[in-house]
């Protein structure tokens, strides 16, 4: 007696997450999985979270971690269009690498019989292979083991798996570098970012480089570590003689919001980068950012600027009081950073520098901008850092 096929597609898009459930159960049609002897074919049932499932997600139940909504305010000002789930790409391949299916989910085979074994399954909203504008990618992957005569169950949580960068150019910056063009580079390629551009450029998570290039010259503006879901806005200013930072004027389209916001599940970051003379750390005005110091390892008398993020232990970054040490601080290019890998370590020598900068005695320094001068080292508590420090300035 044939078994009815119930193909349920309930779509709930919230907090930027697509909750996809893949259930393999008995059926006579649809995408099926069987062993060599055609025992107990399985049905691939794709469904999205019911309302109760979304409530559980919002309250951190069943998925681990703190509730996203409670951590940072949610805004709809940056809402993106919901991808059409029928246009998602589905791939199924053996653990050996042999591809069994690769194509649109809506165009998948009516039936696919598989021998017992291990299979890698992936769904993604787009095929993201190189830097591209307006191309967020929602994806997830998992491995399912098909056993003879048994039902396999698999669930996916699809979230944005790439990150993005938006550049803003003040009028002063554009006038100072009229013959240059900007471009952004990640591990899979690079793409130009014209002064007139205002869209987000989506990139592969990892180290990304912001560079300027002319006919005869090129130089690095900054390098950053980009994580999946991060939407980073970098406003580029020019440090001009007389103290003009090139902040632009209202309506010139170069200044974006500041602070940290969350739209759906993406982390929206905004920061300012002042570019005038080539930053080499030779003066406080030309202080390096945290992302730049790795290129200056071994050099002495270098100025570095960042926000006090906490202090370092061997295993972690401590960002909340009480602060138990006075021998070091961690600084980051982004105010409020809580991830150790995006920080630099700063050793505090005994004396005036330690007394002024340590968080144990000065917890109010947390979040303040600081400039330190010293020797750049490759590793200090596992991070590139400054050790020793010979001079400082605290905002």
C-alpha positions, 0 to 999 in steps of 0.5 A: 500500500503506497505511503502518502508523501507530505512535502511541507514547506513552512518558511519563517525568516527571522533573525537572518536564520533559515532553519532547515530540517531534513528528515529521511523517512519512508516513501515511494516518491521524492528524493529517496535514500536506500541501500543496494537491496532497496530496503526502506527508501527514505524521503527527504522532507524539507521544512522550516521552523514553526512559530514555536521553533522561532520562539525557542530560537529567540530565547536561546532554547535548544540551540545553545548560547545566549539569545541573540535578540537580548544582546544587541538592539535589532533594527530593520533599517538594513533589512535584506530581501528573503532568498527564495528557498526554491532557488537554493542549491542542493548538493549531495556527494559521497565521502569519497568526493563523488558528486551525486547531485548538484543543482537547484533544490527545486530541480532535484531528482524525483528519486535518488537511491544510495548505498549505505555509507557516508554522504555530505549534504549542503544547501546554499542560497547562492554559489559564492566563489569570489568577492561580489556586490550584493551577494549574501550567502546563506548556507549550511552543510552536514554529513549523514550516514545511511545505514541499511534498513534504518532511517537517517535524520538530518537538520540544517541551520542556514545562516549567512556564511560570508561577510561584507565591507562597505567603504565610505570616502570623504570629500577630503580623502577623494581630493587627496587621492584623485589618481587612485582607486580602491580595491578589496582583496580576500583569499579568493580574489579582489575587486575594485571599489569605486569612490562612487560605490555605496553597496556592500562588497561580500567577501570570504571570511578571513583576512581581507585587505583594503588597498589603494592603487594608481598607475605607478603606485599602490599601498595598503590602507589596512587589513582586517579579520572578517567573520561570517555575518559581519557587515563592516563599514569603514569610513576613509578620511584624510589627515590634512595639514592644520588638523582637518580630518576630512570629515565631510559634510552632511549629505556628501554621502560619505559618512554612515552610521556608527556603533554596533547594530544587529539586523537579522543575524548579521553583525553591523560594525562601523568604524573610521580610518584616517589616511593622510601620509602613509601610516608607519607609526612614526608619530602619534598622528600616523599610529598603526591600527591593530590589523597593521602591526603584524607588518612591523614586527621587530621595529622599535619606537612605533606608535599603535592606536586602539580602544582598550578592550580588557586584559589578556590571560594565556587562554582568554580576553577578560573584558568585564570587571573585576580586572585581576592584573595590572601588567597588560591591556588588550587593544582593538580597532573596534570599540567594545571588542570581546574576541581575543583574536581581533586584539593586540597585547600591550605590555605595561612596564612598572612605573608611570605607564602601568599606573596610568593604563592598567585596568585593575586600578583604572577600570574606567579606562575600558573602552577609551582610545589609547596610543602606545609607543614601543617595540612591535613583537610577533607574539604577546599572549599569543597575539601580535603586540607591543612590548615594551612600551616606552610612551603613551597617550590616553584620550 
